[in-house]
C-alpha cells in the first residue's frame, strides 16, 4: 500500500473514531486497522530516510551515508 493511501485511510479512521458515533466493537476494529496503517507509514518513512542518507554526496562527489537530520522522536 502506498504511503499516501495508508495515511489517508488512517486520517479517515481517526475522524470516524473521534465522531463518537461508532459502537465499541467497530472502534476496536478501526483501532487495530489504524495500528497496522501506522506501522506501514513508519516503514515507508524509514525507507525514504535510508534512501536520502544513501544519496547524500560528500565534497568529492562520492556517495556517502550521512545521518538524516529530520524531526526527532519524542
C-alpha positions as CSV (number, residue, x, y, z in Angstrom):
1,X,0.0,0.0,0.0
2,X,1.4,3.4,-0.9
3,X,2.2,5.8,1.9
4,X,-0.3,8.4,0.8
5,X,-3.1,5.9,0.6
6,X,-2.2,4.5,4.1
7,X,-2.1,8.0,5.5
8,X,-5.5,9.0,4.0
9,X,-7.1,5.8,5.4
10,X,-5.5,6.4,8.8
11,X,-6.9,10.0,8.8
12,X,-10.4,8.8,7.9
13,X,-10.2,6.2,10.7
14,X,-9.2,8.9,13.2
15,X,-12.1,11.1,12.1
16,X,-14.6,8.3,12.4
17,X,-13.3,7.4,15.9
18,X,-13.5,11.0,17.1
19,X,-17.1,11.2,16.0
20,X,-18.4,9.2,18.9
21,X,-20.9,7.5,16.6
22,X,-19.3,4.1,16.4
23,X,-20.1,1.1,18.6
24,X,-17.3,-0.3,20.7
25,X,-16.6,-3.3,18.5
26,X,-16.3,-1.1,15.4
27,X,-13.9,1.2,17.4
28,X,-11.7,-1.7,18.3
29,X,-11.6,-3.0,14.7
30,X,-10.8,0.5,13.4
31,X,-8.1,0.9,16.1
32,X,-6.5,-2.4,15.0
33,X,-6.5,-1.3,11.4
34,X,-5.1,2.1,12.4
35,X,-2.3,0.4,14.2
36,X,-1.4,-1.6,11.1
37,X,-1.5,1.5,9.0
38,X,0.8,3.4,11.4
39,X,3.3,0.5,11.1
40,X,3.1,0.7,7.3
41,X,3.6,4.5,7.3
42,X,6.5,4.3,9.7
43,X,8.1,1.6,7.5
44,X,7.7,3.8,4.4
45,X,9.2,6.8,6.1
46,X,12.2,4.8,7.3
47,X,12.8,3.5,3.8
48,X,12.7,7.1,2.5
49,X,15.1,8.2,5.2
50,X,17.5,5.5,4.3
51,X,17.4,6.4,0.6
52,X,18.0,10.1,1.5
53,X,21.0,9.1,3.6
54,X,22.5,7.0,0.7
55,X,22.1,9.8,-1.8
56,X,23.9,12.5,0.1
57,X,27.2,13.3,-1.5
58,X,30.5,14.3,0.0
59,X,32.7,17.1,-1.3
60,X,34.5,14.7,-3.7
61,X,31.2,13.7,-5.3
62,X,31.3,10.1,-4.0
63,X,28.1,8.8,-2.4
64,X,28.3,8.5,1.3
65,X,26.0,7.6,4.1
66,X,25.0,10.6,6.1
67,X,22.7,10.7,9.1
68,X,19.3,12.1,8.4
69,X,18.6,15.3,10.4
70,X,14.8,15.2,10.3
71,X,12.2,15.5,13.0
72,X,13.4,13.9,16.2
73,X,11.2,11.4,18.1
74,X,9.9,12.2,21.5
